[in-house]
Every structure is written in C-alpha cells, then in structure tokens.
Amino acid sequence: MTLARHLAGLAIAVAALGSPFAHAQEASRDAAQPQATPTPAAPTPSSPKPFDELDANADGAISKDEAAIDPPLAQAFGTLDTDADGRLAPEEYAVYAQGQS
C-alpha cells in the first residue's frame, strides 16, 4: 500500500468518525451561547399591612422609619403624606391601602 492510499484511507476514516476537534469547537460554541431561561412569574401583589402593624410605636401615625419595612409604602411616602408632616395619619395610609387591595 502506498503512502498516498494509506493517507486517503485515514482521511476517509477520520471524516466518517468526525473530528474530535470539530466536536470540541461545537461544544465550546454552544457553551458560549446564552441559554434561554424561563421568565419568572410576576409576583402577586400582597395585601397591605394593617396600620397598627406598621405603627410600631403606637403613636397613631406611621413615620418614614416605620414605613421602611414596606418598600412600596416607603417609596410612595412623600406623595401620601399630604400634610407634609413626615408622618402618615390613618386617613393618609388608607389611601395607600385602598390602592394596594
């Protein structure tokens, strides 16, 4: 058998089996592509906490510090505090609670 025939036979065998380098490149390319991740379901809105639970010091109003345990309330605090006294009276909090229900 001549060297040329031997190399031709080897090339055919390699082609039939597939190149291990080609498989490694495919695996590397696949790993580099981002995998689709399922979209998490939107969180369901929770019921607002009772006024008395947020008024930790029982002074009849919710301060900014007390509102901090409820991030959406803390974010809306400035808008809800209609008299700008730095505290939410039960009536001011009721506006928030009604919108969250």
Residue frames as qw, qx, qy, qz and C-alpha x, y, z in Angstrom:
[[0.000, 0.892, 0.452, 0.000, 0.00, 0.00, 0.00],
 [0.415, 0.442, -0.031, 0.795, 1.36, 3.35, -0.92],
 [0.199, -0.247, -0.448, 0.836, 1.60, 6.21, 1.47],
 [0.261, -0.032, -0.203, -0.943, -0.92, 8.21, -0.56],
 [0.574, -0.282, -0.663, -0.389, -3.51, 5.41, -0.38],
 [0.478, -0.296, -0.686, 0.461, -2.86, 4.98, 3.33],
 [0.047, -0.166, -0.240, 0.955, -3.38, 8.70, 3.97],
 [0.406, -0.131, -0.415, -0.803, -6.52, 8.73, 1.81],
 [0.582, -0.325, -0.741, -0.083, -7.93, 5.80, 3.78],
 [0.352, -0.283, -0.549, 0.703, -7.08, 7.53, 7.05],
 [0.126, 0.025, -0.032, -0.991, -8.74, 10.75, 5.86],
 [0.527, -0.250, -0.576, -0.573, -11.90, 8.84, 4.99],
 [0.556, -0.337, -0.720, 0.241, -11.93, 7.13, 8.38],
 [0.192, -0.210, -0.366, 0.886, -11.46, 10.43, 10.20],
 [0.289, -0.078, -0.254, -0.920, -14.21, 12.04, 8.14],
 [0.569, -0.305, -0.694, -0.318, -16.56, 9.18, 8.90],
 [0.513, -0.383, -0.631, 0.438, -15.91, 9.38, 12.63],
 [0.119, -0.947, -0.169, -0.246, -15.91, 13.13, 12.77],
 [0.444, 0.451, -0.408, 0.658, -13.09, 15.21, 14.03],
 [0.511, -0.542, -0.546, 0.384, -12.76, 15.40, 17.81],
 [0.241, -0.155, -0.065, 0.956, -11.61, 18.97, 17.31],
 [0.229, -0.327, -0.461, -0.793, -14.82, 19.80, 15.47],
 [0.542, -0.565, -0.617, -0.076, -16.86, 18.40, 18.36],
 [0.473, -0.392, -0.349, 0.708, -14.83, 20.41, 20.85],
 [0.063, 0.048, 0.161, 0.984, -15.41, 23.56, 18.83],
 [0.389, -0.465, -0.569, -0.556, -19.16, 22.89, 18.67],
 [0.571, -0.547, -0.560, 0.247, -19.29, 22.30, 22.43],
 [0.357, -0.251, -0.163, 0.885, -17.33, 25.47, 23.04],
 [0.103, -0.212, -0.349, -0.907, -19.60, 27.45, 20.72],
 [0.488, -0.533, -0.623, -0.298, -22.73, 26.01, 22.38],
 [0.535, -0.478, -0.473, 0.512, -21.39, 26.88, 25.83],
 [0.226, -0.085, -0.002, 0.971, -20.74, 30.45, 24.73],
 [0.252, -0.404, -0.475, -0.740, -24.34, 30.97, 23.64],
 [0.307, -0.159, 0.515, -0.784, -26.66, 32.17, 26.41],
 [0.102, -0.265, -0.958, -0.046, -29.19, 29.60, 27.45],
 [0.373, -0.475, -0.308, -0.735, -32.84, 30.58, 27.46],
 [0.082, -0.076, -0.792, 0.601, -34.10, 30.90, 30.99],
 [0.142, -0.637, -0.733, -0.192, -37.75, 30.73, 31.88],
 [0.071, -0.493, 0.045, -0.866, -39.29, 34.08, 32.68],
 [0.112, -0.197, -0.806, 0.547, -40.31, 34.17, 36.34],
 [0.132, -0.708, -0.649, -0.246, -43.94, 34.81, 37.00],
 [0.029, -0.579, 0.102, -0.809, -44.75, 38.32, 38.12],
 [0.151, -0.104, -0.787, 0.589, -45.05, 38.49, 41.88],
 [0.242, -0.674, -0.631, -0.299, -48.59, 38.72, 43.05],
 [0.065, -0.562, 0.220, -0.795, -49.30, 41.90, 44.95],
 [0.359, -0.252, -0.808, 0.393, -49.64, 41.28, 48.63],
 [0.278, -0.833, -0.439, -0.188, -52.28, 42.83, 50.80],
 [0.106, 0.689, -0.302, 0.650, -51.15, 45.96, 52.58],
 [0.400, -0.103, -0.743, 0.527, -50.06, 45.53, 56.17],
 [0.302, -0.804, -0.511, -0.043, -52.53, 46.71, 58.79],
 [0.039, 0.848, -0.122, 0.515, -51.95, 50.28, 60.01],
 [0.665, -0.698, 0.198, -0.175, -51.43, 49.08, 63.60],
 [0.935, -0.057, 0.128, 0.326, -48.70, 46.67, 62.47],
 [0.549, 0.545, 0.007, 0.634, -46.79, 49.46, 60.73],
 [0.215, -0.810, 0.140, -0.528, -47.29, 51.92, 63.60],
 [0.708, 0.038, -0.625, 0.327, -44.70, 50.10, 65.70],
 [0.211, 0.061, -0.524, 0.823, -44.56, 52.70, 68.48],
 [0.144, -0.622, -0.770, 0.007, -48.37, 53.05, 68.60],
 [0.129, -0.346, -0.178, 0.912, -48.30, 56.84, 68.38],
 [0.429, 0.667, 0.474, -0.383, -51.18, 56.94, 65.88],
 [0.458, 0.815, -0.210, -0.287, -49.04, 57.64, 62.79],
 [0.924, 0.093, 0.182, 0.323, -46.55, 55.85, 60.55],
 [0.171, -0.839, 0.311, 0.413, -43.15, 57.51, 60.40],
 [0.563, 0.658, -0.462, -0.194, -40.71, 57.19, 57.50],
 [0.041, -0.443, 0.882, -0.158, -38.68, 54.73, 59.58],
 [0.588, 0.095, 0.708, -0.380, -41.76, 52.62, 60.29],
 [0.726, 0.573, 0.036, -0.379, -42.76, 52.71, 56.61],
 [0.150, 0.660, -0.706, -0.207, -39.31, 51.40, 55.60],
 [0.437, -0.116, 0.888, -0.081, -40.36, 47.80, 56.31],
 [0.596, 0.560, 0.571, -0.067, -42.80, 48.06, 53.38],
 [0.397, -0.168, 0.395, 0.811, -40.72, 49.18, 50.34],
 [0.112, 0.545, 0.584, 0.591, -43.69, 50.22, 48.14],
 [0.297, -0.876, -0.376, 0.056, -45.08, 52.27, 51.04],
 [0.499, -0.567, 0.087, 0.649, -41.69, 53.84, 51.69],
 [0.349, 0.130, 0.495, 0.785, -41.41, 54.76, 48.01],
 [0.069, -0.656, -0.541, -0.522, -44.86, 56.40, 47.98],
 [0.403, -0.526, -0.512, 0.547, -44.46, 58.03, 51.42],
 [0.158, -0.217, 0.031, 0.963, -43.82, 61.57, 50.15],
 [0.245, -0.231, -0.548, -0.766, -46.90, 61.51, 47.95],
 [0.474, -0.500, -0.721, -0.074, -49.12, 60.01, 50.64],
 [0.377, -0.449, -0.415, 0.696, -48.01, 62.48, 53.32],
 [0.175, 0.726, 0.451, 0.490, -50.38, 65.18, 52.06],
 [0.293, -0.949, -0.105, -0.056, -49.88, 67.49, 55.06],
 [0.571, 0.593, -0.359, 0.440, -46.08, 67.10, 54.79],
 [0.503, -0.754, 0.280, -0.317, -45.61, 66.46, 58.49],
 [0.184, 0.518, -0.830, 0.096, -43.31, 63.47, 57.96],
 [0.293, 0.011, 0.894, -0.340, -45.93, 61.03, 59.24],
 [0.335, -0.185, -0.697, -0.607, -48.84, 59.14, 57.73],
 [0.483, -0.055, 0.458, -0.744, -52.10, 59.56, 59.59],
 [0.482, 0.178, 0.852, -0.103, -54.62, 56.70, 59.36],
 [0.542, 0.717, 0.267, -0.347, -56.52, 58.61, 56.66],
 [0.244, 0.757, -0.512, -0.326, -53.37, 59.11, 54.57],
 [0.222, -0.275, 0.932, 0.078, -52.42, 55.45, 54.94],
 [0.597, 0.376, 0.638, -0.306, -55.96, 54.39, 53.97],
 [0.518, 0.736, -0.174, -0.400, -55.43, 55.96, 50.51],
 [0.122, 0.540, -0.821, -0.142, -52.36, 53.74, 50.05],
 [0.368, -0.029, 0.905, -0.212, -54.03, 50.63, 51.47],
 [0.642, 0.520, 0.367, -0.428, -57.07, 51.06, 49.23],
 [0.481, 0.717, -0.390, -0.322, -54.85, 51.32, 46.15],
 [0.020, 0.453, -0.891, -0.005, -52.95, 48.16, 47.10],
 [0.580, 0.073, 0.720, -0.375, -56.01, 45.95, 47.65]]
